[in-house]
Amino acid sequence: MKLLVTGGAGYIGSVVAAQLVEAGHEVTVLDDLSTGHADAVPAGARFVEGSITEVADALTGTLADMDGVLHFAAKSLVGESVEKPGLYWEHNLGGTLALLDAMRAAGVGRIVFSSTAATYGEPERSPVLETDPTRPTNPYGASKLAVDTALTAFAGLYGLAAVSLRYFNVGGAYTAGDGRVYRERHTVETHLIPNVLAVALGGRESVSLFGTDYPTPDGTCVRDYIHVADLARAHLLALEACSPGEHRIYNLGNGNGFSVREVLDVCREVTGHEIPAVVRERRAGDPAVLVASSDKIQRELGWKPEHLSVREIVTDAWAALRR
Ligand SMILES: NC(=O)c1ccc[n+]([C@@H]2O[C@H](COP(=O)([O-])OP(=O)(O)OC[C@H]3O[C@@H](n4cnc5c(N)ncnc54)[C@H](O)[C@@H]3O)[C@@H](O)[C@H]2O)c1
């Protein structure tokens, strides 16, 4: 297929673009490089530097030949979204609406969208099901939920074939068949594993444990970690499963919760570094446990995570960092 990957110079988008190229698809990456890196675009993909906020004018022509879009381009820092909500509505919702308009104008009827666990807010139960209430607690989650709502409307009104994948915590690195390694390279890093590994690499002095008095076995928050290679494969399955007039939503985690302390201990073992930790106050809006039920995507699309342990995720991330 001829596919447009928005945000394909970012962490997850570049892994998906690499897997699409490996699967024989013709891939064009559109990215404004606001948080991505031009050298992350796979060699076999075409790169167009630009923003989805301008896509309606700039890219309707390019989209004309396309069979589908994989849409990763977004602002995705929760704290920043609270400080600058307008930026999040503009890029995440406004940009996506511009993209959807350009797709309609060009007759492109298929989209796979990066949604997020943040659409659920503080869930009432664990594991979280797709049918659970969506009550985002920050503009980032709200803007992603608004896109999910728009996709449902576009599917109903215009026959769009759409799949939203709601990711939980993504980690690890992907080594393509040609030996090239794709890894997380966020300038502002908010994710636990890269921040812990940065201490082992000497880039930070210590890691913060936000809250050790949660109602969990060791008092720290429990999260669901998914390997980026498993996550990326789900996009290829979703692309095949897209059906006109239907908007499907799937959670993507590996179904196993790991506490912050467990992740820290694994990082210490894998790196051989003591990794000092400093206990801090709880952060507002951090639920005690956030674990996904991925039963629906496993049942309907046959997706199965291959890297179930945090150790694999940490080992791959660490190896990629030290190359
Ligand atoms: N990393 C995670 O754990 C996680 C979890 C849940 C959801 N997500 C979602 O997955 C997607 C990818 O996340 P990531 O971690 O790879 O982030 P990333 O920042 O590495 O990638 C996002 C890419 O989008 C590009 N971009 C941003 N705004 C753009 C615009 N207006 N036009 C064109 N390009 C633009 C950036 O330059 C970057 O290359 C995002 O939509 C994010 O919300 C990520």
The ligand as a Tripos MOL2 file, in Angstrom:
@<TRIPOS>MOLECULE
LIG
   44    48     1     0     0
SMALL
NO_CHARGES

@<TRIPOS>ATOM
      1 N1          5.3460    7.2820   23.9290 N.am      1 LIG1
      2 C1          4.2880    6.8690   24.6150 C.2       1 LIG1
      3 O1          4.4460    6.1950   25.6510 O.2       1 LIG1
      4 C2          2.8830    7.1830   24.1260 C.ar      1 LIG1
      5 C3          1.7950    6.7370   24.8950 C.ar      1 LIG1
      6 C4          0.4990    7.0080   24.4470 C.ar      1 LIG1
      7 C5          0.2950    7.6640   23.2470 C.ar      1 LIG1
      8 N2          1.3590    8.1210   22.5340 N.ar      1 LIG1
      9 C6          1.1060    8.8300   21.2580 C.3       1 LIG1
     10 O2          1.8910    8.2350   20.2430 O.3       1 LIG1
     11 C7          2.2820    9.2190   19.3000 C.3       1 LIG1
     12 C8          3.7770    9.1880   19.0950 C.3       1 LIG1
     13 O3          4.4210    9.3880   20.3420 O.3       1 LIG1
     14 P1          6.0050    9.4240   20.4640 P.3       1 LIG1
     15 O4          6.3420    8.9990   21.8470 O.co2     1 LIG1
     16 O5          6.5990    8.7130   19.3130 O.co2     1 LIG1
     17 O6          6.2600   10.9950   20.3700 O.3       1 LIG1
     18 P2          7.3350   11.8050   19.5010 P.3       1 LIG1
     19 O7          7.3080   13.2010   20.0510 O.co2     1 LIG1
     20 O8          8.6400   11.0900   19.4920 O.co2     1 LIG1
     21 O9          6.7040   11.7630   18.0480 O.3       1 LIG1
     22 C9          5.7480   12.6790   17.5890 C.3       1 LIG1
     23 C10         6.2120   13.1830   16.2310 C.3       1 LIG1
     24 O10         5.2030   14.0470   15.7120 O.3       1 LIG1
     25 C11         5.8490   15.2100   15.1560 C.3       1 LIG1
     26 N3          4.8680   16.2910   15.2110 N.ar      1 LIG1
     27 C12         4.3410   16.9160   16.2930 C.ar      1 LIG1
     28 N4          3.4330   17.8370   15.9230 N.ar      1 LIG1
     29 C13         3.3800   17.7880   14.5600 C.ar      1 LIG1
     30 C14         2.6390   18.4890   13.5640 C.ar      1 LIG1
     31 N5          1.7570   19.4370   13.9060 N.pl3     1 LIG1
     32 N6          2.8310   18.1570   12.2640 N.ar      1 LIG1
     33 C15         3.7230   17.2070   11.8900 C.ar      1 LIG1
     34 N7          4.4700   16.5300   12.7810 N.ar      1 LIG1
     35 C16         4.2950   16.8140   14.1080 C.ar      1 LIG1
     36 C17         7.0740   15.4330   16.0370 C.3       1 LIG1
     37 O11         8.0900   16.1750   15.4240 O.3       1 LIG1
     38 C18         7.5050   13.9860   16.3220 C.3       1 LIG1
     39 O12         8.4050   13.5110   15.3380 O.3       1 LIG1
     40 C19         1.7560   10.5550   19.8120 C.3       1 LIG1
     41 O13         0.5690   10.8530   19.1260 O.3       1 LIG1
     42 C20         1.4940   10.2870   21.2920 C.3       1 LIG1
     43 O14         0.4570   11.0980   21.7630 O.3       1 LIG1
     44 C21         2.6540    7.8890   22.9420 C.ar      1 LIG1
@<TRIPOS>BOND
     1     1     2 1
     2     2     3 2
     3     2     4 1
     4     4     5 ar
     5     4    44 ar
     6     5     6 ar
     7     6     7 ar
     8     7     8 ar
     9     8     9 1
    10     8    44 ar
    11     9    10 1
    12     9    42 1
    13    10    11 1
    14    11    12 1
    15    11    40 1
    16    12    13 1
    17    13    14 1
    18    14    15 2
    19    14    16 1
    20    14    17 1
    21    17    18 1
    22    18    19 2
    23    18    20 1
    24    18    21 1
    25    21    22 1
    26    22    23 1
    27    23    24 1
    28    23    38 1
    29    24    25 1
    30    25    26 1
    31    25    36 1
    32    26    27 ar
    33    26    35 ar
    34    27    28 ar
    35    28    29 ar
    36    29    30 ar
    37    29    35 ar
    38    30    31 1
    39    30    32 ar
    40    32    33 ar
    41    33    34 ar
    42    34    35 ar
    43    36    37 1
    44    36    38 1
    45    38    39 1
    46    40    41 1
    47    40    42 1
    48    42    43 1
@<TRIPOS>SUBSTRUCTURE
     1 LIG1         1 GROUP 0 **** ****
